[in-house]
Amino acid sequence: MVAADSTTVPATGGEPAAAGPVAAGAPGDAAGSGPAGRDATPDLLPVPTRQWVGLLPEELAAALATWGEPSYRGQQIFTWMHRRGVTRFAAMTDLPKALRRRLAALGDPVVPEVRAVQVDPEDGTRKYLLELADGQLIETVLMRYRYGLSLCVSSQVGCAMGCRFCASTLGGLVRNLSAAEMAGQLLVVNRHLAVQGERVSHLVVMGIGEPLQNLDATLRFLRIAHHPKGAGISYRHMTVSTSGLVPQIRRLAEEGLPITLAVSLHAPNDALRSWLMPVNRRWPMAELMDACREYVQRTGRRITFEYVLIEDVNDRPEHAAEVADVLAGLGGPVHVNLIPWNPVSERPFKAPSPQRVEAFAAALRRRGVNVTVRRQLGRRIEAACGQLRRRALAAAGDGSS
Ligand code: SF4
């Protein structure tokens, strides 16, 4: 599962140890702080404790209110999970002991298990292979930038969108991730980072899957990640990508969150885009651009257009001119992020040379488009999205998804 030129490290950075037994009479442990432990109270809660990583503090409080617990318990448990990385009730030492025992008896909150970590020895990019409770595998990738640590989160197991250049879609969509499984990716990586005194500062929902096809869970995850009692990541440090699901772009605009939308353009015209990205047959570029214009007007946020450069497919100078014309129709400042294609063995494409990438970028700039070329992080590990997962599935004798 691990490329020969990469480094795999053991999955260290487990959950912080319990702070030890709580002394009798410790704050919050007094008799009468709630009816925890009373036989007459039902043990069933509105949401199973195993799924609590996907709840906001007020929802945790509402669940515990059925046991007569005060509303601040929700915030306490949320902070233990999302700020401190603790998911064992027994270790949540500011909860009454009896409540801890009672919650633990129902089962601790569940987060993905780290199955492997690949580390690029030169740029520090870490790719985590995570196993979900039902045995499904996903990837999450941590990248180091000058401005902070950015985590690229998966939103689905597999992907239905069928983009021709992508490894994540080769076996189709298996299922959506829950908000708990998305928040769990952030939680376990932050737990890992805590060992060296670091935390994730930026989120991109751009890993395996089409996040807008799983919009409710994605929005819930963003709210959890943003909450000041948890990871506290600014909405302005969050980016959600889409291959171009027009109705969901409009719905996202209505949410009014000041996040960045990243639209995967990847082609200069409908003919080529429909060939590379089947979603374009349903929502062609004119409709996509209408939705983008509306998004910018409603949110006041700039859209980033992602463009994977594939040699001789979409990287010629005339393609750059067409892209500039398409984006000029948006009537405002636009930003294009060029991404030299990361080779995937199952795909018959070639990555362009640095000269071709620079020529494409220069052609866009000459036409007034803001351009960045994405630094190729993780080149010494399997950098393309979905490759590590596919390798693990193949090793387990299941290359189907
Ligand atoms: S590029 Fe994104 S939307 Fe397209 S198939 Fe891959 S994961 Fe899905």
Boltz pocket constraint, residues with backbone or C-beta under 6 A from the ligand:
constraints:
  - pocket:
      binder: B
      contacts: [[A, 159], [A, 160], [A, 161], [A, 162], [A, 163], [A, 166], [A, 167], [A, 168], [A, 169], [A, 206], [A, 207], [A, 208], [A, 209], [A, 210], [A, 243]]
      max_distance: 6.0
